[in-house]
Amino acid sequence: MSAPPPPTPKHIIRSHIAQVNVLYISPDNERIYSGDAAGTVVITSTRSLRAIATWKAHTDGLLGVEEWEACIITHGRDYKLHVWTGVREPSGSLGGSAALPGLQTPQLCYSLDVNALNYCRFSLLPLPEDAQTEERKALLAVPNLVESAYADLWTLPGKQRLHAAIGKAGQEAPAPDGRGVRNPIGIIMSMHLSSVPHPHAAGRTQLRLLCGYENGSVTMWGYTREDKDVSIEGIGWESMWSVRLHVESVMAMTVSMDGSFALSVSADHLIGRYNIAEAEEAADPKEACTVHKTKYPGNGSVAIKDDGRVCAVGGWDGKIRLYSTKSFKQLGTLIYHKKNCQCVAFARSRPHAADDPASAAGAGGDEDDDMTEREKAERTRWLVSGGQDSRVAIWSLMNFGKT
């Protein structure tokens, strides 16, 4: 029998005229956010597959975009992080025109000055309701304002810096750009902020910050101080473990939805897997980490499906390769982008509406009848990719089952 034909995208979004840098799919699978190298953000309805909002969010390229409560967070190379009002999909049909003019434009709520020298996007940690205050509803991790080798934590919406220069304590100061020979790990390339149950106090948590670095290493930092919830110069933050699996800089890193493991990719041909809890408990953290050698060097993006079984790796050759996260068996290759695949994102297997109805754009109401249950089930298998060719491709994947 001849091999089945290679899969083709379900749909191509042509709303951008510059390289697509970032992608995000809303938790209810209703909206695709895409941001490009010119600073433009487009929100596309997954029902109509047409844009419902577009605006010039930044004067330089996008590093990240994410929904948070009734807001949208964007992070740009223009040294700004903006928080915007959310967008709701208009009720009724959008008509037959796919043209962008006349679409919604979110309103700017507030901004933060950030360091964007190292192309590292923010990481957001929404706080549980019982831990929120009026000024502190979420924590935001970004590279340090002065030294790109370190990280800062801020509160939202209060914009207070809680922790400064994470990673600095116990190290010699690097050069101002983070590249000095005194700092062999180099600048931060990727980060993920989380919290874990406190090891000794029931009902309490400790902060963790996973950082991927320029020298190919990944380090888990933990805030272990009990007497203060504010720190400077990285005091109170300890390295819980550090492993170097790559021979080149970490180009992208992602953490599974349940926080159990992380994956990293690089300019080399390796995929690193880090079993987070095991690494913290192991005498040698390398025993909790594995490296998979692929045949394809040059990878710039990685995403994990929310069930944790499948990952997608976007290559500099424009191809997207799907792997089992357990065995790293290759499950398929998606070919569309002619140049770099800059970003990939999975839809949710179990979508859920946002808590705030204002952010549940197009989810429910009269619009619900526009999609059958079968169509909604198919949408949970979507993978979205963005490339240097300014295109966003929507792929409908098979159900891989227990890979």
DOSE-379909 format. One record per residue (C-alpha): x, y, z. Coordinates in steps of 0.5 Angstrom, whole numbers. Layout:
BEGIN
<site><xx>X</xx><yy>Y</yy><zz>Z</zz></site>
...
***
This chain:
BEGIN
<site><xx>0</xx><yy>0</yy><zz>0</zz></site>
<site><xx>2</xx><yy>7</yy><zz>-1</zz></site>
<site><xx>3</xx><yy>12</yy><zz>4</zz></site>
<site><xx>-2</xx><yy>16</yy><zz>6</zz></site>
<site><xx>-2</xx><yy>23</yy><zz>3</zz></site>
<site><xx>2</xx><yy>28</yy><zz>8</zz></site>
<site><xx>-3</xx><yy>33</yy><zz>12</zz></site>
<site><xx>-5</xx><yy>40</yy><zz>10</zz></site>
<site><xx>-7</xx><yy>45</yy><zz>14</zz></site>
<site><xx>-15</xx><yy>46</yy><zz>15</zz></site>
<site><xx>-14</xx><yy>53</yy><zz>15</zz></site>
<site><xx>-9</xx><yy>59</yy><zz>13</zz></site>
<site><xx>-10</xx><yy>66</yy><zz>17</zz></site>
<site><xx>-7</xx><yy>71</yy><zz>12</zz></site>
<site><xx>-8</xx><yy>77</yy><zz>17</zz></site>
<site><xx>-1</xx><yy>79</yy><zz>18</zz></site>
<site><xx>4</xx><yy>82</yy><zz>13</zz></site>
<site><xx>10</xx><yy>81</yy><zz>18</zz></site>
<site><xx>13</xx><yy>75</yy><zz>21</zz></site>
<site><xx>9</xx><yy>71</yy><zz>26</zz></site>
<site><xx>13</xx><yy>71</yy><zz>33</zz></site>
<site><xx>8</xx><yy>69</yy><zz>38</zz></site>
<site><xx>1</xx><yy>65</yy><zz>38</zz></site>
<site><xx>-4</xx><yy>63</yy><zz>44</zz></site>
<site><xx>-10</xx><yy>60</yy><zz>44</zz></site>
<site><xx>-16</xx><yy>62</yy><zz>49</zz></site>
<site><xx>-17</xx><yy>57</yy><zz>55</zz></site>
<site><xx>-24</xx><yy>56</yy><zz>52</zz></site>
<site><xx>-21</xx><yy>55</yy><zz>45</zz></site>
<site><xx>-26</xx><yy>61</yy><zz>42</zz></site>
<site><xx>-20</xx><yy>65</yy><zz>40</zz></site>
<site><xx>-13</xx><yy>65</yy><zz>37</zz></site>
<site><xx>-8</xx><yy>71</yy><zz>39</zz></site>
<site><xx>-3</xx><yy>72</yy><zz>34</zz></site>
<site><xx>3</xx><yy>77</yy><zz>34</zz></site>
<site><xx>8</xx><yy>79</yy><zz>29</zz></site>
<site><xx>15</xx><yy>82</yy><zz>28</zz></site>
<site><xx>12</xx><yy>89</yy><zz>27</zz></site>
<site><xx>8</xx><yy>90</yy><zz>33</zz></site>
<site><xx>1</xx><yy>88</yy><zz>31</zz></site>
<site><xx>-4</xx><yy>83</yy><zz>35</zz></site>
<site><xx>-9</xx><yy>80</yy><zz>31</zz></site>
<site><xx>-15</xx><yy>76</yy><zz>35</zz></site>
<site><xx>-18</xx><yy>71</yy><zz>30</zz></site>
<site><xx>-25</xx><yy>67</yy><zz>32</zz></site>
<site><xx>-24</xx><yy>60</yy><zz>32</zz></site>
<site><xx>-32</xx><yy>59</yy><zz>30</zz></site>
<site><xx>-32</xx><yy>64</yy><zz>24</zz></site>
<site><xx>-24</xx><yy>63</yy><zz>22</zz></site>
<site><xx>-24</xx><yy>71</yy><zz>21</zz></site>
<site><xx>-21</xx><yy>76</yy><zz>25</zz></site>
<site><xx>-25</xx><yy>80</yy><zz>31</zz></site>
<site><xx>-20</xx><yy>85</yy><zz>33</zz></site>
<site><xx>-13</xx><yy>88</yy><zz>30</zz></site>
<site><xx>-9</xx><yy>93</yy><zz>33</zz></site>
<site><xx>-2</xx><yy>96</yy><zz>33</zz></site>
<site><xx>0</xx><yy>93</yy><zz>40</zz></site>
<site><xx>8</xx><yy>95</yy><zz>40</zz></site>
<site><xx>12</xx><yy>99</yy><zz>36</zz></site>
<site><xx>17</xx><yy>93</yy><zz>35</zz></site>
<site><xx>16</xx><yy>85</yy><zz>35</zz></site>
<site><xx>12</xx><yy>81</yy><zz>40</zz></site>
<site><xx>15</xx><yy>77</yy><zz>45</zz></site>
<site><xx>9</xx><yy>74</yy><zz>48</zz></site>
<site><xx>1</xx><yy>75</yy><zz>49</zz></site>
<site><xx>-4</xx><yy>72</yy><zz>54</zz></site>
<site><xx>-11</xx><yy>72</yy><zz>56</zz></site>
<site><xx>-12</xx><yy>74</yy><zz>64</zz></site>
<site><xx>-18</xx><yy>75</yy><zz>67</zz></site>
<site><xx>-22</xx><yy>80</yy><zz>63</zz></site>
<site><xx>-15</xx><yy>83</yy><zz>60</zz></site>
<site><xx>-10</xx><yy>81</yy><zz>55</zz></site>
<site><xx>-3</xx><yy>82</yy><zz>56</zz></site>
<site><xx>2</xx><yy>83</yy><zz>51</zz></site>
<site><xx>10</xx><yy>84</yy><zz>51</zz></site>
<site><xx>14</xx><yy>87</yy><zz>46</zz></site>
<site><xx>21</xx><yy>88</yy><zz>44</zz></site>
<site><xx>20</xx><yy>96</yy><zz>45</zz></site>
<site><xx>21</xx><yy>95</yy><zz>52</zz></site>
<site><xx>14</xx><yy>95</yy><zz>54</zz></site>
<site><xx>9</xx><yy>90</yy><zz>57</zz></site>
<site><xx>2</xx><yy>92</yy><zz>56</zz></site>
<site><xx>-5</xx><yy>90</yy><zz>59</zz></site>
<site><xx>-11</xx><yy>91</yy><zz>55</zz></site>
<site><xx>-18</xx><yy>91</yy><zz>56</zz></site>
<site><xx>-21</xx><yy>84</yy><zz>53</zz></site>
<site><xx>-25</xx><yy>83</yy><zz>47</zz></site>
<site><xx>-32</xx><yy>80</yy><zz>46</zz></site>
<site><xx>-34</xx><yy>77</yy><zz>39</zz></site>
<site><xx>-40</xx><yy>81</yy><zz>36</zz></site>
<site><xx>-46</xx><yy>77</yy><zz>36</zz></site>
<site><xx>-49</xx><yy>75</yy><zz>30</zz></site>
<site><xx>-45</xx><yy>74</yy><zz>23</zz></site>
<site><xx>-39</xx><yy>78</yy><zz>21</zz></site>
<site><xx>-41</xx><yy>77</yy><zz>14</zz></site>
<site><xx>-37</xx><yy>75</yy><zz>8</zz></site>
<site><xx>-31</xx><yy>80</yy><zz>8</zz></site>
<site><xx>-25</xx><yy>78</yy><zz>11</zz></site>
<site><xx>-22</xx><yy>85</yy><zz>11</zz></site>
<site><xx>-19</xx><yy>88</yy><zz>17</zz></site>
<site><xx>-21</xx><yy>95</yy><zz>17</zz></site>
<site><xx>-27</xx><yy>97</yy><zz>22</zz></site>
<site><xx>-25</xx><yy>91</yy><zz>27</zz></site>
<site><xx>-25</xx><yy>92</yy><zz>35</zz></site>
<site><xx>-19</xx><yy>95</yy><zz>38</zz></site>
<site><xx>-18</xx><yy>94</yy><zz>45</zz></site>
<site><xx>-16</xx><yy>99</yy><zz>50</zz></site>
<site><xx>-10</xx><yy>100</yy><zz>54</zz></site>
<site><xx>-11</xx><yy>99</yy><zz>61</zz></site>
<site><xx>-4</xx><yy>100</yy><zz>64</zz></site>
<site><xx>4</xx><yy>99</yy><zz>62</zz></site>
<site><xx>10</xx><yy>96</yy><zz>65</zz></site>
<site><xx>17</xx><yy>98</yy><zz>63</zz></site>
<site><xx>21</xx><yy>92</yy><zz>62</zz></site>
<site><xx>28</xx><yy>89</yy><zz>59</zz></site>
<site><xx>27</xx><yy>86</yy><zz>52</zz></site>
<site><xx>34</xx><yy>85</yy><zz>50</zz></site>
<site><xx>34</xx><yy>78</yy><zz>51</zz></site>
<site><xx>28</xx><yy>76</yy><zz>47</zz></site>
<site><xx>25</xx><yy>72</yy><zz>53</zz></site>
<site><xx>17</xx><yy>73</yy><zz>54</zz></site>
<site><xx>14</xx><yy>74</yy><zz>61</zz></site>
<site><xx>11</xx><yy>68</yy><zz>65</zz></site>
<site><xx>4</xx><yy>69</yy><zz>68</zz></site>
<site><xx>2</xx><yy>66</yy><zz>75</zz></site>
<site><xx>-5</xx><yy>68</yy><zz>77</zz></site>
<site><xx>-6</xx><yy>67</yy><zz>84</zz></site>
<site><xx>-12</xx><yy>63</yy><zz>87</zz></site>
<site><xx>-18</xx><yy>67</yy><zz>90</zz></site>
<site><xx>-16</xx><yy>66</yy><zz>97</zz></site>
<site><xx>-9</xx><yy>69</yy><zz>96</zz></site>
<site><xx>-11</xx><yy>75</yy><zz>92</zz></site>
<site><xx>-11</xx><yy>82</yy><zz>94</zz></site>
<site><xx>-14</xx><yy>89</yy><zz>90</zz></site>
<site><xx>-7</xx><yy>90</yy><zz>88</zz></site>
<site><xx>-4</xx><yy>83</yy><zz>88</zz></site>
<site><xx>-8</xx><yy>78</yy><zz>83</zz></site>
<site><xx>-3</xx><yy>75</yy><zz>79</zz></site>
<site><xx>5</xx><yy>75</yy><zz>79</zz></site>
<site><xx>9</xx><yy>76</yy><zz>73</zz></site>
<site><xx>16</xx><yy>74</yy><zz>71</zz></site>
<site><xx>20</xx><yy>78</yy><zz>67</zz></site>
<site><xx>28</xx><yy>79</yy><zz>65</zz></site>
<site><xx>31</xx><yy>84</yy><zz>70</zz></site>
<site><xx>31</xx><yy>91</yy><zz>68</zz></site>
<site><xx>38</xx><yy>92</yy><zz>68</zz></site>
<site><xx>42</xx><yy>85</yy><zz>68</zz></site>
<site><xx>39</xx><yy>80</yy><zz>63</zz></site>
<site><xx>42</xx><yy>74</yy><zz>66</zz></site>
<site><xx>37</xx><yy>75</yy><zz>72</zz></site>
<site><xx>29</xx><yy>75</yy><zz>73</zz></site>
<site><xx>24</xx><yy>80</yy><zz>77</zz></site>
<site><xx>18</xx><yy>78</yy><zz>79</zz></site>
<site><xx>12</xx><yy>84</yy><zz>79</zz></site>
<site><xx>5</xx><yy>84</yy><zz>82</zz></site>
<site><xx>-1</xx><yy>85</yy><zz>77</zz></site>
<site><xx>-5</xx><yy>90</yy><zz>77</zz></site>
<site><xx>-1</xx><yy>93</yy><zz>83</zz></site>
<site><xx>6</xx><yy>94</yy><zz>79</zz></site>
<site><xx>10</xx><yy>93</yy><zz>85</zz></site>
<site><xx>17</xx><yy>89</yy><zz>84</zz></site>
<site><xx>17</xx><yy>84</yy><zz>89</zz></site>
<site><xx>23</xx><yy>80</yy><zz>88</zz></site>
<site><xx>29</xx><yy>83</yy><zz>84</zz></site>
<site><xx>35</xx><yy>80</yy><zz>81</zz></site>
<site><xx>33</xx><yy>73</yy><zz>82</zz></site>
<site><xx>39</xx><yy>68</yy><zz>80</zz></site>
<site><xx>44</xx><yy>74</yy><zz>83</zz></site>
<site><xx>45</xx><yy>71</yy><zz>90</zz></site>
<site><xx>52</xx><yy>68</yy><zz>90</zz></site>
<site><xx>54</xx><yy>70</yy><zz>83</zz></site>
<site><xx>59</xx><yy>75</yy><zz>81</zz></site>
<site><xx>56</xx><yy>80</yy><zz>77</zz></site>
<site><xx>56</xx><yy>80</yy><zz>70</zz></site>
<site><xx>57</xx><yy>85</yy><zz>65</zz></site>
<site><xx>51</xx><yy>90</yy><zz>64</zz></site>
<site><xx>49</xx><yy>86</yy><zz>58</zz></site>
<site><xx>49</xx><yy>80</yy><zz>62</zz></site>
<site><xx>54</xx><yy>77</yy><zz>57</zz></site>
<site><xx>61</xx><yy>78</yy><zz>61</zz></site>
<site><xx>66</xx><yy>72</yy><zz>62</zz></site>
<site><xx>64</xx><yy>72</yy><zz>70</zz></site>
<site><xx>57</xx><yy>70</yy><zz>68</zz></site>
<site><xx>58</xx><yy>63</yy><zz>64</zz></site>
<site><xx>51</xx><yy>61</yy><zz>64</zz></site>
<site><xx>49</xx><yy>68</yy><zz>60</zz></site>
<site><xx>43</xx><yy>71</yy><zz>59</zz></site>
<site><xx>36</xx><yy>68</yy><zz>60</zz></site>
<site><xx>32</xx><yy>65</yy><zz>54</zz></site>
<site><xx>26</xx><yy>63</yy><zz>57</zz></site>
<site><xx>22</xx><yy>62</yy><zz>64</zz></site>
<site><xx>16</xx><yy>59</yy><zz>67</zz></site>
<site><xx>14</xx><yy>62</yy><zz>74</zz></site>
<site><xx>10</xx><yy>57</yy><zz>78</zz></site>
<site><xx>8</xx><yy>55</yy><zz>86</zz></site>
<site><xx>9</xx><yy>48</yy><zz>89</zz></site>
<site><xx>6</xx><yy>46</yy><zz>96</zz></site>
<site><xx>10</xx><yy>48</yy><zz>102</zz></site>
<site><xx>15</xx><yy>42</yy><zz>104</zz></site>
<site><xx>13</xx><yy>44</yy><zz>112</zz></site>
<site><xx>7</xx><yy>48</yy><zz>112</zz></site>
<site><xx>0</xx><yy>46</yy><zz>110</zz></site>
<site><xx>-4</xx><yy>50</yy><zz>106</zz></site>
<site><xx>2</xx><yy>55</yy><zz>104</zz></site>
<site><xx>6</xx><yy>55</yy><zz>98</zz></site>
<site><xx>13</xx><yy>57</yy><zz>95</zz></site>
<site><xx>15</xx><yy>60</yy><zz>89</zz></site>
<site><xx>19</xx><yy>57</yy><zz>83</zz></site>
<site><xx>22</xx><yy>60</yy><zz>77</zz></site>
<site><xx>25</xx><yy>55</yy><zz>72</zz></site>
<site><xx>30</xx><yy>59</yy><zz>67</zz></site>
<site><xx>33</xx><yy>57</yy><zz>61</zz></site>
<site><xx>40</xx><yy>60</yy><zz>59</zz></site>
<site><xx>44</xx><yy>62</yy><zz>54</zz></site>
<site><xx>49</xx><yy>56</yy><zz>55</zz></site>
<site><xx>44</xx><yy>51</yy><zz>54</zz></site>
<site><xx>43</xx><yy>50</yy><zz>62</zz></site>
<site><xx>36</xx><yy>50</yy><zz>65</zz></site>
<site><xx>36</xx><yy>52</yy><zz>73</zz></site>
<site><xx>30</xx><yy>51</yy><zz>78</zz></site>
<site><xx>30</xx><yy>57</yy><zz>83</zz></site>
<site><xx>26</xx><yy>57</yy><zz>89</zz></site>
<site><xx>24</xx><yy>62</yy><zz>94</zz></site>
<site><xx>26</xx><yy>59</yy><zz>101</zz></site>
<site><xx>26</xx><yy>65</yy><zz>105</zz></site>
<site><xx>20</xx><yy>65</yy><zz>111</zz></site>
<site><xx>21</xx><yy>72</yy><zz>114</zz></site>
<site><xx>20</xx><yy>76</yy><zz>108</zz></site>
<site><xx>15</xx><yy>76</yy><zz>101</zz></site>
<site><xx>20</xx><yy>81</yy><zz>98</zz></site>
<site><xx>27</xx><yy>81</yy><zz>96</zz></site>
<site><xx>33</xx><yy>84</yy><zz>93</zz></site>
<site><xx>39</xx><yy>82</yy><zz>89</zz></site>
<site><xx>36</xx><yy>75</yy><zz>89</zz></site>
<site><xx>37</xx><yy>74</yy><zz>96</zz></site>
<site><xx>33</xx><yy>68</yy><zz>99</zz></site>
<site><xx>32</xx><yy>65</yy><zz>92</zz></site>
<site><xx>36</xx><yy>58</yy><zz>92</zz></site>
<site><xx>38</xx><yy>54</yy><zz>86</zz></site>
<site><xx>34</xx><yy>48</yy><zz>87</zz></site>
<site><xx>37</xx><yy>44</yy><zz>81</zz></site>
<site><xx>41</xx><yy>46</yy><zz>75</zz></site>
<site><xx>42</xx><yy>41</yy><zz>69</zz></site>
<site><xx>45</xx><yy>43</yy><zz>62</zz></site>
<site><xx>43</xx><yy>38</yy><zz>56</zz></site>
<site><xx>44</xx><yy>43</yy><zz>50</zz></site>
<site><xx>50</xx><yy>45</yy><zz>47</zz></site>
<site><xx>47</xx><yy>51</yy><zz>44</zz></site>
<site><xx>43</xx><yy>56</yy><zz>47</zz></site>
<site><xx>36</xx><yy>54</yy><zz>50</zz></site>
<site><xx>31</xx><yy>57</yy><zz>44</zz></site>
<site><xx>25</xx><yy>55</yy><zz>47</zz></site>
<site><xx>22</xx><yy>52</yy><zz>53</zz></site>
<site><xx>15</xx><yy>50</yy><zz>56</zz></site>
<site><xx>12</xx><yy>46</yy><zz>62</zz></site>
<site><xx>6</xx><yy>41</yy><zz>62</zz></site>
<site><xx>0</xx><yy>43</yy><zz>64</zz></site>
<site><xx>0</xx><yy>39</yy><zz>70</zz></site>
<site><xx>7</xx><yy>42</yy><zz>72</zz></site>
<site><xx>10</xx><yy>35</yy><zz>72</zz></site>
<site><xx>15</xx><yy>36</yy><zz>67</zz></site>
<site><xx>19</xx><yy>41</yy><zz>62</zz></site>
<site><xx>21</xx><yy>41</yy><zz>55</zz></site>
<site><xx>27</xx><yy>45</yy><zz>52</zz></site>
<site><xx>29</xx><yy>46</yy><zz>44</zz></site>
<site><xx>35</xx><yy>49</yy><zz>42</zz></site>
<site><xx>39</xx><yy>50</yy><zz>35</zz></site>
<site><xx>42</xx><yy>43</yy><zz>36</zz></site>
<site><xx>39</xx><yy>37</yy><zz>35</zz></site>
<site><xx>37</xx><yy>35</yy><zz>42</zz></site>
<site><xx>30</xx><yy>36</yy><zz>46</zz></site>
<site><xx>31</xx><yy>36</yy><zz>53</zz></site>
<site><xx>26</xx><yy>33</yy><zz>58</zz></site>
<site><xx>26</xx><yy>35</yy><zz>65</zz></site>
<site><xx>22</xx><yy>31</yy><zz>71</zz></site>
<site><xx>21</xx><yy>37</yy><zz>75</zz></site>
<site><xx>19</xx><yy>34</yy><zz>82</zz></site>
<site><xx>24</xx><yy>28</yy><zz>81</zz></site>
<site><xx>30</xx><yy>33</yy><zz>80</zz></site>
<site><xx>28</xx><yy>37</yy><zz>86</zz></site>
<site><xx>29</xx><yy>31</yy><zz>90</zz></site>
<site><xx>34</xx><yy>27</yy><zz>87</zz></site>
<site><xx>41</xx><yy>27</yy><zz>89</zz></site>
<site><xx>44</xx><yy>28</yy><zz>82</zz></site>
<site><xx>38</xx><yy>32</yy><zz>78</zz></site>
<site><xx>41</xx><yy>29</yy><zz>71</zz></site>
<site><xx>38</xx><yy>22</yy><zz>73</zz></site>
<site><xx>31</xx><yy>26</yy><zz>73</zz></site>
<site><xx>33</xx><yy>29</yy><zz>66</zz></site>
<site><xx>33</xx><yy>26</yy><zz>59</zz></site>
<site><xx>36</xx><yy>28</yy><zz>52</zz></site>
<site><xx>33</xx><yy>26</yy><zz>46</zz></site>
<site><xx>37</xx><yy>26</yy><zz>40</zz></site>
<site><xx>33</xx><yy>28</yy><zz>33</zz></site>
<site><xx>36</xx><yy>28</yy><zz>26</zz></site>
<site><xx>34</xx><yy>35</yy><zz>25</zz></site>
<site><xx>38</xx><yy>41</yy><zz>28</zz></site>
<site><xx>35</xx><yy>48</yy><zz>29</zz></site>
<site><xx>29</xx><yy>48</yy><zz>33</zz></site>
<site><xx>26</xx><yy>55</yy><zz>35</zz></site>
<site><xx>19</xx><yy>53</yy><zz>39</zz></site>
<site><xx>16</xx><yy>48</yy><zz>43</zz></site>
<site><xx>9</xx><yy>46</yy><zz>46</zz></site>
<site><xx>6</xx><yy>41</yy><zz>50</zz></site>
<site><xx>-1</xx><yy>39</yy><zz>49</zz></site>
<site><xx>-5</xx><yy>39</yy><zz>55</zz></site>
<site><xx>-6</xx><yy>32</yy><zz>56</zz></site>
<site><xx>2</xx><yy>32</yy><zz>57</zz></site>
<site><xx>2</xx><yy>26</yy><zz>52</zz></site>
<site><xx>4</xx><yy>30</yy><zz>45</zz></site>
<site><xx>9</xx><yy>35</yy><zz>44</zz></site>
<site><xx>10</xx><yy>39</yy><zz>37</zz></site>
<site><xx>17</xx><yy>42</yy><zz>35</zz></site>
<site><xx>17</xx><yy>48</yy><zz>30</zz></site>
<site><xx>24</xx><yy>48</yy><zz>26</zz></site>
<site><xx>28</xx><yy>53</yy><zz>23</zz></site>
<site><xx>26</xx><yy>49</yy><zz>16</zz></site>
<site><xx>19</xx><yy>51</yy><zz>17</zz></site>
<site><xx>17</xx><yy>44</yy><zz>19</zz></site>
<site><xx>13</xx><yy>42</yy><zz>25</zz></site>
<site><xx>15</xx><yy>35</yy><zz>28</zz></site>
<site><xx>10</xx><yy>31</yy><zz>33</zz></site>
<site><xx>13</xx><yy>27</yy><zz>38</zz></site>
<site><xx>11</xx><yy>23</yy><zz>44</zz></site>
<site><xx>13</xx><yy>26</yy><zz>50</zz></site>
<site><xx>14</xx><yy>19</yy><zz>54</zz></site>
<site><xx>18</xx><yy>15</yy><zz>48</zz></site>
<site><xx>20</xx><yy>21</yy><zz>44</zz></site>
<site><xx>17</xx><yy>17</yy><zz>38</zz></site>
<site><xx>16</xx><yy>21</yy><zz>32</zz></site>
<site><xx>9</xx><yy>21</yy><zz>31</zz></site>
<site><xx>9</xx><yy>26</yy><zz>24</zz></site>
<site><xx>11</xx><yy>32</yy><zz>21</zz></site>
<site><xx>7</xx><yy>38</yy><zz>18</zz></site>
<site><xx>9</xx><yy>42</yy><zz>12</zz></site>
<site><xx>7</xx><yy>48</yy><zz>10</zz></site>
<site><xx>11</xx><yy>54</yy><zz>12</zz></site>
<site><xx>17</xx><yy>56</yy><zz>7</zz></site>
<site><xx>21</xx><yy>59</yy><zz>13</zz></site>
<site><xx>22</xx><yy>59</yy><zz>20</zz></site>
<site><xx>16</xx><yy>56</yy><zz>24</zz></site>
<site><xx>17</xx><yy>61</yy><zz>30</zz></site>
<site><xx>11</xx><yy>59</yy><zz>34</zz></site>
<site><xx>6</xx><yy>53</yy><zz>36</zz></site>
<site><xx>0</xx><yy>52</yy><zz>40</zz></site>
<site><xx>-5</xx><yy>47</yy><zz>42</zz></site>
<site><xx>-12</xx><yy>48</yy><zz>43</zz></site>
<site><xx>-15</xx><yy>45</yy><zz>50</zz></site>
<site><xx>-17</xx><yy>38</yy><zz>50</zz></site>
<site><xx>-22</xx><yy>40</yy><zz>56</zz></site>
<site><xx>-23</xx><yy>47</yy><zz>54</zz></site>
<site><xx>-26</xx><yy>51</yy><zz>60</zz></site>
<site><xx>-29</xx><yy>58</yy><zz>60</zz></site>
<site><xx>-26</xx><yy>64</yy><zz>63</zz></site>
<site><xx>-28</xx><yy>66</yy><zz>70</zz></site>
<site><xx>-30</xx><yy>73</yy><zz>68</zz></site>
<site><xx>-36</xx><yy>73</yy><zz>63</zz></site>
<site><xx>-33</xx><yy>79</yy><zz>60</zz></site>
<site><xx>-27</xx><yy>75</yy><zz>57</zz></site>
<site><xx>-31</xx><yy>69</yy><zz>55</zz></site>
<site><xx>-31</xx><yy>72</yy><zz>48</zz></site>
<site><xx>-36</xx><yy>69</yy><zz>43</zz></site>
<site><xx>-36</xx><yy>63</yy><zz>48</zz></site>
<site><xx>-44</xx><yy>62</yy><zz>49</zz></site>
<site><xx>-50</xx><yy>66</yy><zz>48</zz></site>
<site><xx>-53</xx><yy>66</yy><zz>41</zz></site>
<site><xx>-46</xx><yy>64</yy><zz>38</zz></site>
<site><xx>-46</xx><yy>57</yy><zz>41</zz></site>
<site><xx>-51</xx><yy>54</yy><zz>36</zz></site>
<site><xx>-46</xx><yy>56</yy><zz>30</zz></site>
<site><xx>-42</xx><yy>50</yy><zz>32</zz></site>
<site><xx>-44</xx><yy>42</yy><zz>33</zz></site>
<site><xx>-41</xx><yy>38</yy><zz>38</zz></site>
<site><xx>-37</xx><yy>34</yy><zz>33</zz></site>
<site><xx>-34</xx><yy>41</yy><zz>31</zz></site>
<site><xx>-32</xx><yy>43</yy><zz>38</zz></site>
<site><xx>-29</xx><yy>36</yy><zz>39</zz></site>
<site><xx>-25</xx><yy>37</yy><zz>33</zz></site>
<site><xx>-23</xx><yy>44</yy><zz>35</zz></site>
<site><xx>-20</xx><yy>40</yy><zz>41</zz></site>
<site><xx>-15</xx><yy>37</yy><zz>37</zz></site>
<site><xx>-12</xx><yy>43</yy><zz>33</zz></site>
<site><xx>-5</xx><yy>45</yy><zz>33</zz></site>
<site><xx>-4</xx><yy>52</yy><zz>31</zz></site>
<site><xx>3</xx><yy>54</yy><zz>28</zz></site>
<site><xx>6</xx><yy>61</yy><zz>26</zz></site>
<site><xx>12</xx><yy>62</yy><zz>21</zz></site>
<site><xx>17</xx><yy>67</yy><zz>18</zz></site>
<site><xx>12</xx><yy>67</yy><zz>12</zz></site>
<site><xx>7</xx><yy>71</yy><zz>16</zz></site>
<site><xx>2</xx><yy>66</yy><zz>16</zz></site>
<site><xx>-2</xx><yy>62</yy><zz>21</zz></site>
<site><xx>-3</xx><yy>55</yy><zz>20</zz></site>
<site><xx>-9</xx><yy>51</yy><zz>23</zz></site>
<site><xx>-8</xx><yy>44</yy><zz>23</zz></site>
<site><xx>-13</xx><yy>39</yy><zz>25</zz></site>
<site><xx>-9</xx><yy>33</yy><zz>28</zz></site>
<site><xx>-12</xx><yy>26</yy><zz>29</zz></site>
<site><xx>-13</xx><yy>23</yy><zz>36</zz></site>
<site><xx>-6</xx><yy>20</yy><zz>38</zz></site>
<site><xx>-9</xx><yy>16</yy><zz>44</zz></site>
<site><xx>-4</xx><yy>13</yy><zz>49</zz></site>
<site><xx>2</xx><yy>15</yy><zz>46</zz></site>
***
